[in-house]
Amino acid sequence: MPAIAPENSVQCETRAEWRAWLAENHERDEGVWLVTFKKTSNRPPVGYDASIEEALCYGWIDSRSNSLDDERSMLLSLYKSYPANQKKSVEKRGRRI
């Protein structure tokens, strides 16, 4: 039986869906649990590296991950407010990705 994801979660089945969600919601104060399929499920996962790369493009960082059920996992992503002297280098990395 599938577990119920937390209220502050979004399930994305592709990298493009995660990117689109971030484009619309990246300025929110509250973090979000990104729910994706595990490699062991019969569905293609977004993948940890892809999830992090997309998040970095919008100034978000990963915090921790948890298993949700047999087929899905969750990655907590948070908006990171950088000091002015670091912001430009972070934005440059995001554009490069």
Phi, psi and omega in degrees: 000127180295141176282160178267126180287154178299159179303319182270058179227159175222131178261123179237133181263348179222161176299321180297322177296317179297316178299316180296319178297315179298319180301322181278331192236008189295343182267002180291150182282326184279141174290173181220144173271117175275117180261124179224165178281146177283160177300329183281351177282171178273013182242147181291129178280156173292320179096142182298309183300316180297319179299315182291317180300316179295317180299317180299327179299336181249013177081017179260154177233158175273151181244299179205163179235152178219156172276135178265313176202194184296333185252343187233152173233166181231141176235120178281123178242139184230146174285131181253121176270113183266147172299154184306323183288345178256340188301316182296319180291325177293316179297322179297317177297318179299318179294323180294324179292000000 
